[in-house]
Amino acid sequence: MVVTIPSGGESLAPSRYVIFPLSKIYRALFSFRLCMTSVVHVALCEHLHAA
């Protein structure tokens, strides 16, 4: 992950450096949550079928 520290003139437009990483982090978290949900779902199904 790239963290940019704005200097002088760049501090006038910090939203460009904040929004882009936030959207990437949000997308990564969303896909991670989807993955975990599907893993839990499969595990529950296997557990129910085994029981």
N, C-alpha and C positions, 0 to 999 in steps of 0.2 A: 504494500500500500504506500502511496506517495503522499507525504504530508508537506504542503507548501507553506512557508512562512512569508507572508507578503511584506515587502519593504516599501516605504515611502509612497510612491505613486500607485503601487498595486493595491494598497489598502483602500483605495477609492472604490474598488469593485471586488469586495471579498466574496460576494455571493457566488461568483463563478468558481471559486475554489471550495466553497462549502457544499453547494447543491450537487455537484457532480459526484464527489465521493459518497455523499449521503445516499444518493439514488443507487450507487453500486452496492453499498452496504445493505440497503433495504432489499435490493434484489437478491443478494446472497443470502440474507436471513430468510427471505420468503422461500427460496428454493430449498434451503436447509430445513425449514419447517415442513415443507411438503414432503421432503425425503423422510424426515423423522415420522411424520404422520403415516406414510405408506408403510414404513418398517413396522411401526406399532400395529397397524391394521393387519399386516401379514402375520405378525407374531400372535396376535389375538385369534385370528382365524385358525392358524395351525394349532393353537392351544385348545380351541373349542372343538376342532375336529379330532384331536387326539383324546380328548376327555370322553 
